[in-house]
Amino acid sequence: MSGTMTGAEQARGSVACKRVMLKISGEALMGDLGYGLHPPTVQRIAREIKSVHDMGVEICMVIGGGNIFRGLAGSAQGMERTTADYMGMLATVMNALAMQSALEGIGVYTRVISAIPMDQVCEPYIRRRAVRHLEKKRVCIFAAGTGNPYFTTDTAATLRANEMGCEAVFKGTKVDGVYDKDPKKHPDAKRYDVVSYDEALEKNLGVMDATAIALARDNRLPIIVFSLDEPGGFRGILAGQGTYTTVKSLSL
């Protein structure tokens, strides 16, 4: 690992990994738009991913669908929850295809793998085949969540990360880590360098949903929360630099 780490970074340990899961929200693809996809933003994120891929890191991805449709919001407006969740899953497939196009446009071989079979659009999820794609240095974008309603893409990301043998989940957000309160509303908000799974759950810190955090905790899978808006942030963390929060077990 190259780069110079601060004392705080040394305390929370190296995050250099050979295989990682990158989880981003659908809203991250909107840019300054209020809805849908912003192609320059999709392309910028694709370049960030390529910079890490060029380091030899094997990359899995899960992208939310909130920029197109969010099942929980649809349910809140009177739509039957299962139907609304399936609509949200289809939105994640659209985002995955957009990211695939952007990555392959800059020379990164990619596979979109859906938990809901749709053979004319993408591959069905078969764990051993997905692992083989990673071994061949293809980026695997897992779409359609877990294939089940009532589960979020956070849970899907943690589940697939465990199945693929990833060493960490990288959660790309609009802030540079986990804070004790919303830093956009509270200038005195404190950022954590390290937080335990249990503390994240008890204090409802908004890292991921409770099911995803519990699944990560039970399998000792670290969650790295960082700013997706910071140029070079993803690559920088893997090089031992940058600002981020690590969610992990603090027990020996």
C-alpha positions in Angstrom: 0.0 0.0 0.0 1.3 3.4 -1.0 0.7 6.8 0.6 1.1 8.2 4.1 -1.5 7.5 6.7 -2.3 9.7 9.6 -2.4 8.4 13.1 -6.1 8.1 13.0 -6.0 6.1 9.8 -3.3 3.8 11.2 -5.5 3.2 14.2 -8.4 2.0 12.2 -6.2 -0.2 10.0 -5.4 -0.7 6.3 -8.3 -0.9 3.9 -6.2 -2.1 1.0 -8.4 -4.9 -0.6 -8.3 -7.3 -3.5 -12.0 -7.5 -3.9 -14.6 -5.0 -2.8 -18.3 -4.1 -3.0 -19.2 -0.5 -4.0 -22.7 0.5 -3.0 -24.1 3.8 -4.3 -27.6 5.2 -4.3 -29.6 5.8 -7.4 -29.7 9.5 -6.4 -25.9 9.6 -6.8 -26.5 9.3 -10.6 -28.8 12.3 -10.8 -26.2 15.0 -10.5 -28.0 18.3 -10.2 -31.2 16.9 -11.7 -34.2 16.2 -9.6 -34.9 12.9 -11.3 -33.4 10.2 -13.6 -29.8 10.0 -14.9 -27.3 12.7 -15.5 -24.9 11.3 -18.1 -21.8 13.4 -17.1 -22.3 12.2 -13.4 -22.6 8.6 -14.5 -19.4 9.0 -16.6 -17.5 10.7 -13.7 -18.4 7.8 -11.3 -17.4 5.3 -14.0 -13.9 7.0 -14.3 -13.6 6.7 -10.5 -14.4 3.0 -10.7 -11.9 2.5 -13.5 -9.1 4.2 -11.5 -9.6 1.5 -8.8 -10.0 -1.3 -11.3 -6.7 -0.2 -12.9 -5.1 -0.9 -9.5 -6.0 -4.6 -9.9 -8.9 -4.5 -7.4 -11.8 -6.7 -8.3 -15.0 -4.7 -8.1 -18.6 -5.6 -7.3 -21.3 -3.0 -7.4 -24.9 -2.5 -6.3 -26.8 0.7 -7.3 -30.0 1.8 -5.8 -33.0 2.9 -7.9 -34.3 5.9 -6.0 -33.5 8.3 -8.8 -36.2 6.5 -10.8 -38.6 4.8 -8.4 -38.4 4.0 -4.7 -40.7 1.2 -3.5 -41.2 2.4 0.0 -42.3 5.9 -1.3 -44.7 4.2 -3.7 -46.1 2.2 -0.9 -46.6 5.3 1.2 -48.7 6.8 -1.6 -51.1 3.9 -1.5 -49.5 1.4 -3.9 -49.4 -2.2 -2.8 -45.9 -2.7 -1.2 -44.8 -5.8 -3.1 -45.7 -4.3 -6.5 -43.9 -1.0 -5.5 -40.8 -2.9 -4.5 -40.6 -4.9 -7.7 -40.9 -1.6 -9.6 -37.9 -0.3 -7.5 -36.0 -3.5 -8.5 -36.5 -2.8 -12.1 -35.3 0.8 -11.6 -32.0 -0.7 -10.3 -31.6 -2.7 -13.5 -31.9 0.5 -15.6 -29.2 2.2 -13.5 -27.0 -0.9 -13.8 -27.3 -0.9 -17.6 -26.4 2.9 -17.6 -23.3 2.3 -15.5 -22.3 -0.7 -17.7 -22.5 1.4 -20.8 -20.4 4.1 -19.2 -17.7 1.6 -17.9 -17.5 -0.3 -21.2 -17.2 3.1 -23.0 -13.9 3.6 -21.2 -12.6 0.0 -21.6 -13.8 -1.7 -18.5 -15.4 -5.1 -19.1 -18.7 -5.4 -17.2 -21.5 -7.8 -16.4 -24.9 -6.8 -15.2 -26.3 -9.7 -13.1 -29.9 -9.6 -12.1 -31.7 -11.3 -9.2 -34.8 -11.3 -11.4 -34.2 -13.3 -14.6 -34.4 -11.2 -17.8 -32.1 -13.0 -20.1 -32.4 -10.6 -23.1 -31.1 -7.7 -20.9 -28.6 -9.2 -18.5 -27.4 -12.4 -16.8 -29.3 -14.2 -14.1 -27.5 -14.4 -10.7 -25.5 -17.6 -10.4 -22.9 -17.2 -7.7 -20.1 -19.4 -9.2 -20.5 -17.6 -12.6 -20.3 -14.2 -10.9 -17.1 -15.2 -9.0 -15.6 -16.3 -12.3 -16.4 -12.9 -13.9 -14.5 -11.3 -11.0 -11.5 -13.6 -11.4 -11.5 -12.5 -15.1 -11.3 -8.9 -13.9 -14.8 -7.9 -15.0 -16.8 -5.5 -12.9 -20.0 -7.2 -11.7 -23.0 -5.0 -11.2 -25.7 -6.8 -9.2 -29.2 -5.5 -10.0 -32.7 -6.1 -8.8 -31.8 -6.2 -5.2 -32.1 -9.6 -3.6 -35.0 -10.4 -5.9 -37.4 -10.2 -3.0 -39.7 -7.3 -1.8 -39.2 -5.8 1.6 -35.4 -5.9 1.3 -33.3 -2.8 0.4 -30.3 -2.5 -1.9 -28.2 -2.0 1.2 -29.1 -5.5 2.3 -28.5 -6.7 -1.3 -25.0 -5.2 -1.3 -24.1 -6.8 2.0 -25.5 -10.1 0.9 -23.7 -10.2 -2.4 -20.5 -8.9 -0.8 -20.5 -11.9 1.6 -21.3 -14.3 -1.2 -18.6 -13.0 -3.5 -16.0 -13.0 -0.7 -15.5 -9.2 -0.7 -13.2 -7.8 1.9 -15.2 -4.6 2.5 -18.3 -2.8 1.5 -17.6 0.8 0.3 -20.7 3.0 0.8 -20.4 6.1 -1.4 -22.4 9.0 -0.1 -22.6 12.8 -0.3 -20.6 13.2 3.0 -17.1 12.0 3.9 -18.1 9.5 6.6 -20.5 8.8 9.4 -21.6 11.7 11.7 -23.4 11.9 15.0 -25.9 14.2 13.4 -26.6 15.6 9.9 -23.5 17.8 9.1 -25.5 19.8 6.5 -27.8 21.0 9.2 -25.5 21.0 12.2 -22.0 22.7 11.8 -20.9 21.1 15.1 -21.6 17.6 13.9 -18.8 15.1 14.8 -17.4 12.7 12.3 -16.4 9.2 13.5 -13.1 7.7 12.3 -14.3 4.3 13.5 -17.7 3.1 14.8 -18.9 -0.3 15.8 -21.8 -2.1 14.2 -23.7 -2.1 17.4 -23.2 1.6 18.0 -24.3 2.3 14.4 -27.5 0.3 15.1 -28.1 1.7 18.6 -27.6 5.4 17.6 -29.4 4.9 14.3 -26.5 6.6 12.5 -27.9 6.1 9.0 -25.0 4.1 7.7 -27.2 1.4 6.1 -30.5 -0.2 7.1 -30.5 -2.4 10.2 -30.6 -5.7 8.3 -27.6 -4.8 6.2 -25.5 -3.7 9.2 -26.5 -6.9 11.2 -25.5 -9.1 8.2 -22.2 -7.3 8.0 -21.6 -7.6 11.7 -22.4 -11.3 11.8 -19.8 -11.9 9.0 -17.3 -9.3 10.2 -17.5 -7.4 6.9 -16.2 -3.9 7.3 -18.3 -1.0 5.9 -16.3 2.0 4.6 -18.3 5.2 4.3 -16.8 7.9 2.1 -17.8 10.8 -0.1 -18.5 9.8 -3.7 -18.4 13.5 -4.6 -14.7 13.8 -3.7 -12.6 13.3 -6.9 -10.3 10.3 -6.4 -11.8 9.5 -3.0 -12.5 5.8 -3.8 -9.0 5.2 -5.1 -7.4 7.3 -2.4 -8.9 5.2 0.4 -7.5 2.0 -1.1 -4.1 3.8 -1.3 -4.3 4.6 2.4 -5.3 8.2 2.1 -8.5 10.3 2.3 -11.3 10.9 4.8 -13.8 8.1 5.7 -15.4 6.2 8.5 -14.9 2.5 9.1 -17.8 0.5 10.6 -16.5 -2.7 12.1 -16.2 -4.9 15.2 -14.2 -3.2 17.9 -13.8 -6.4 19.9 -10.6 -8.3 19.9 
